[in-house]
Amino acid sequence: MQETENAIELTLEAPGMNSEDFDIRVDGQILSISGKRSYANERKDGYYHITERAYGSFQRSIPLPCDVNEEQAKATYKRGVLEVSLPKAVEVQPRRITIAGS
């Protein structure tokens, strides 16, 4: 997880999943990501000597360093990598204060 001036950015490696396998939620200052991976490769020809299956579920609850605008949150999943972008709430973002001239 990385904090930039305007957002919190999270990158999570989760190969072998589809985007609909994830559940991403923001509750206050907690980001929760859960998912379920299932894989079954079944063929009917020949005799099996080795077969591998990967499955299971996971959940991560990550405390956020500041309030975020969950309405504008975005997530993408590409090539086994989930990326979540959470814009900081307006009141948290830094702003420049100008000095009034005399």
N, C-alpha and C positions, 0 to 999 in steps of 0.2 A: 504494500500500500504506500502510495506517495501523495504528499500534500503539495499542491501548487498554490499560486496566489488566489486562484478562483475556484478550485475544485479539489476533490479527493479522488484519486485514481487508483483502482485496484486491478491487479492482474493475477489470474488463477489458472494454473495448468491443470487441465482435466481432459486428457485424451480419451477418445473412444465414446464420447457422448454426443447427444444431439441437443440443440438449444432448448427443446421442449422438456428435457430431462432436469432442468434447473428450476429452482424456486428462489427468487431473490426478493428480500423484503427489507425495508428500513422502518425501525420502530424507535423513535427518538434519536438517540445517538448510538444505536446498535444496528449494524449491517449484518443480516443473516443470509447465508447462502447455503442451500441444501440441494442435493441431487441424488439421483439413483442411476446406476450404470448396470445394464444387463447386456449380456452377449451370449449368443448361442449359435454355433456353427454346426449344423447337422447335415450330414450327407449319408446317403443310403448305399453307396457303392463301396465294395471292398471291406477289409477288416481293419478296425482301429487298433493301433498300438499305443498312440498317445492322442489325447484330446485336451484342449485347454479352454477354460471358460473364465471370464472375468465378470464379476457382478458385485453389487453391494451399494450401500448408500453412505452418504457423508453429510455432515452439517458443520458449519463454522459460524460462530457469532463473533463479530469483530467490532470492538468499540471505536467509534469515530472521534477524531480530535475536536470536532466542532459541529454545529448544526448545519444540515444540508437541506437543499431544496429538492425533496424526493419527487416532486411533480415533474422536474426536468431531468431526472436521472436517465441514463442511457446504458445499455449493455449490448455487447456483441460477442459472438462466439465463432471463432474461425480457426481451423487447423489445430484444434485441441486446446485453444487458449481462450478463456473467458476474460473480457475486459469490461469493467464497470466504471462509469464516470458519474460522480455525484457533485453537481455544482454546489458551492458553499451558499448558505443563506445570505441574503443581501446585507443584513446587519452584521455579518461576520467578515465580509470582504473589506479589505483595506480601501480607504479612500483618501484622496489628497485634499488637504485643507489649504485654501489659498489665503494669503494675507491681504487684507484690504489696504489699499493705498491711502495716503493722507492728502 
